[in-house]
Amino acid sequence: MKSFLYALREIIEIVLVAVLVVFGVRTFLVQPFLVSGASMEPNFHGGDYILINELSYRFREPERGEVVVFRYPGDEKTFFIKRVMGLPGERIVVTDGELYVYSEENAEGKLITEGYLPRDLRTVGEKDITLATGEYFVMGDNRDASFDSRQWGALKRDEIIGSVWVRLWPLNKVMAFEKPSY
């Protein structure tokens, strides 16, 4: 009987430690998400299972080109996945199918070329917005089918959950993500 109680106690301890570790990792380090919709095609598809790095933004700010998951400003219960295109203090202009960023370094404006998108893709819509401190401009990669900052404006920093770290599913597309250079 004593050996049974010791074994039961050990199993309970292992389960408690495992639950605490999983809770800690999921709360502070990474979080799983399932991509829904076509707004990030061709780079992410509905049904892709991804892990979000929640830790890095505790030490640094989001950077242009990173794919982030955030709470949609119109409904805090809804999560979106988009790419960061504009940073705090920048002026973002979408016109004639192109995206331009104006900043202290690029006072005349810089055309953003996106090698991860199809060559013939044009950025639809017209938008001219200057971002305040703590605001970001985000867009989906599938510009024709994305509801993003072009429609609802700037994204606040505190609405960002984290950046896409790795795609786990489908298995033939498992990969870690790095931000592109511009």
C-alpha positions as CSV (number, residue, x, y, z in Angstrom):
1,M,0.0,0.0,0.0
2,K,2.9,2.4,0.8
3,S,4.5,1.9,-2.5
4,F,1.2,2.6,-4.2
5,L,0.9,5.9,-2.3
6,Y,4.5,6.9,-3.1
7,A,3.9,6.1,-6.8
8,L,0.6,8.1,-6.8
9,R,2.3,11.0,-5.1
10,E,5.1,11.0,-7.7
11,I,2.6,10.9,-10.5
12,I,0.7,13.9,-9.0
13,E,4.0,15.8,-8.6
14,I,5.0,15.1,-12.3
15,V,1.6,16.2,-13.6
16,L,1.7,19.4,-11.5
17,V,5.2,20.3,-12.7
18,A,4.1,19.6,-16.3
19,V,1.0,21.8,-16.0
20,L,3.0,24.6,-14.5
21,V,5.7,24.4,-17.2
22,V,3.1,24.4,-20.0
23,F,1.2,27.3,-18.4
24,G,4.4,29.3,-18.0
25,V,5.6,28.6,-21.6
26,R,2.2,29.4,-23.1
27,T,1.6,32.5,-21.0
28,F,5.0,34.1,-21.3
29,L,7.0,32.6,-24.2
30,V,5.0,31.1,-27.1
31,Q,1.4,30.7,-28.0
32,P,-0.2,28.6,-30.7
33,F,-2.6,30.1,-33.3
34,L,-4.5,28.7,-36.2
35,V,-4.5,30.9,-39.3
36,S,-8.0,31.6,-40.6
37,G,-8.8,33.2,-43.9
38,A,-6.9,34.2,-47.0
39,S,-5.5,37.7,-46.0
40,M,-1.9,36.4,-45.7
41,E,-1.7,34.3,-48.8
42,P,0.6,33.2,-50.5
43,N,2.8,33.1,-47.4
44,F,0.2,31.8,-44.9
45,H,-3.0,29.9,-45.6
46,G,-6.1,29.1,-43.7
47,G,-5.4,26.0,-41.6
48,D,-1.7,26.8,-41.0
49,Y,-0.8,26.2,-37.4
50,I,1.8,28.7,-36.1
51,L,3.6,29.5,-32.9
52,I,3.8,33.1,-31.8
53,N,6.9,34.4,-30.0
54,E,5.5,36.5,-27.2
55,L,8.8,37.1,-25.4
56,S,10.9,39.1,-27.8
57,Y,8.6,42.2,-27.8
58,R,9.2,42.5,-24.1
59,F,12.8,43.5,-24.9
60,R,12.4,45.2,-28.3
61,E,9.8,46.8,-30.6
62,P,8.3,45.2,-33.7
63,E,10.2,45.8,-36.9
64,R,9.1,46.3,-40.5
65,G,8.5,43.1,-42.3
66,E,7.7,41.0,-39.2
67,V,4.5,39.0,-39.3
68,V,2.5,39.7,-36.1
69,V,-0.6,38.4,-34.4
70,F,-2.7,41.1,-32.6
71,R,-6.0,41.8,-31.2
72,Y,-8.2,43.5,-33.8
73,P,-8.8,47.1,-32.7
74,G,-12.5,46.9,-33.5
75,D,-13.1,43.7,-31.4
76,E,-10.5,42.7,-28.8
77,K,-11.8,39.1,-28.8
78,T,-10.7,38.7,-32.5
79,F,-7.1,38.0,-33.5
80,F,-5.6,39.0,-36.8
81,I,-2.3,38.1,-38.5
82,K,-0.6,40.8,-40.7
83,R,2.8,42.1,-41.7
84,V,4.3,45.3,-40.1
85,M,4.8,47.8,-42.8
86,G,5.0,51.2,-41.0
87,L,6.7,52.1,-37.7
88,P,6.0,54.8,-35.1
89,G,6.7,58.3,-36.4
90,E,6.6,57.3,-40.1
91,R,4.3,58.6,-42.8
92,I,2.9,55.7,-44.9
93,V,1.4,56.5,-48.3
94,V,-0.4,53.8,-50.4
95,T,-1.0,55.2,-53.9
96,D,-1.1,53.9,-57.4
97,G,-0.5,50.3,-56.3
98,E,2.7,51.2,-54.4
99,L,3.7,51.6,-50.8
100,Y,6.0,54.5,-49.7
101,V,7.5,55.2,-46.3
102,Y,8.6,58.7,-45.3
103,S,10.8,59.0,-42.2
104,E,13.7,61.0,-40.9
105,E,16.1,58.8,-42.9
106,N,13.9,58.9,-46.0
107,A,12.4,62.4,-46.1
108,E,11.7,62.1,-49.8
109,G,10.0,58.7,-49.3
110,K,11.2,55.2,-50.0
111,L,9.3,52.8,-52.2
112,I,9.0,49.5,-50.4
113,T,9.6,46.4,-52.5
114,E,8.4,43.1,-51.1
115,G,10.2,40.1,-52.6
116,Y,8.0,37.7,-50.7
117,L,5.0,38.8,-52.7
118,P,4.1,37.9,-56.4
119,R,5.8,40.4,-58.8
120,D,2.5,41.4,-60.4
121,L,0.7,42.2,-57.1
122,R,-0.4,45.7,-56.7
123,T,-1.4,47.2,-53.3
124,V,-5.0,48.4,-53.8
125,G,-6.5,51.4,-52.1
126,E,-5.3,54.8,-51.2
127,K,-4.1,55.8,-47.8
128,D,-1.9,58.6,-46.3
129,I,-1.3,58.3,-42.6
130,T,1.3,59.5,-40.1
131,L,1.9,57.1,-37.2
132,A,2.1,58.4,-33.7
133,T,4.4,57.0,-30.9
134,G,3.4,53.4,-30.3
135,E,1.4,53.0,-33.6
136,Y,2.1,50.6,-36.4
137,F,0.7,50.2,-40.0
138,V,0.0,46.5,-40.8
139,M,-1.1,44.9,-44.0
140,G,-2.0,41.4,-45.2
141,D,0.2,39.8,-47.9
142,N,-2.9,39.2,-50.0
143,R,-3.6,42.8,-50.6
144,D,-6.9,42.3,-52.5
145,A,-8.4,40.2,-49.7
146,S,-7.0,41.8,-46.6
147,F,-8.9,44.0,-44.0
148,D,-6.0,45.9,-42.5
149,S,-4.6,49.4,-41.6
150,R,-5.7,50.7,-45.0
151,Q,-9.3,50.4,-43.8
152,W,-9.2,50.8,-40.0
153,G,-6.0,52.8,-39.4
154,A,-3.1,52.4,-37.1
155,L,-2.5,49.5,-34.8
156,K,-1.5,50.3,-31.2
157,R,1.6,48.6,-29.8
158,D,-0.3,47.2,-26.8
159,E,-2.7,45.2,-29.1
160,I,0.2,43.2,-30.6
161,I,0.5,39.7,-29.0
162,G,3.8,38.6,-30.7
163,S,5.5,37.7,-33.9
164,V,5.2,34.6,-35.9
165,W,8.1,32.3,-34.9
166,V,7.4,29.0,-36.6
167,R,4.8,27.3,-38.8
168,L,4.1,23.8,-37.4
169,W,1.4,22.7,-39.9
170,P,1.1,21.6,-42.6
171,L,4.2,19.4,-42.2
172,N,5.5,20.0,-45.7
173,K,5.7,23.8,-44.9
174,V,7.2,23.6,-41.4
175,M,9.6,26.5,-41.1
176,A,10.9,29.3,-38.9
177,F,10.3,32.8,-40.0
178,E,12.7,35.7,-40.4
179,K,11.8,39.2,-41.3
180,P,12.7,40.3,-44.8
181,S,15.1,43.1,-45.5
182,Y,14.0,46.2,-47.5
